[in-house]
């Protein structure tokens, strides 16, 4: 850098910066043909960062981010009250060892 030229730099995007608060995945089972209605309501929750439809036991997997455990508990309560949701299972994400970029 003797001549003042920048040799290299790094940009960290928002997805690479560690998130504060509580992050979790919630697996969701939906009753009958209510998937579209349930998905619409889940997409309306700001804590739902991503919503995936799946095959197998669960109909949806939601990625959540909340500010603390009390808020996360309230978000889970709201999700469980959505008409058409029959079962949920949640897992809090403790540490992310790898996060890949888009395909």
ZIHU-V255115 format. One record per helix or strand. SS is the DSSP state (H for helix, E for strand). FROM is the first residue (numbers start at 1). TO is the last residue. Records with the same first field share a line. If there is no record, write none. Layout:
SS = FROM-TO  FROM-TO
//
This chain:
E = 22-30  48-53  60-66  85-92
H = 35-43  69-80
//
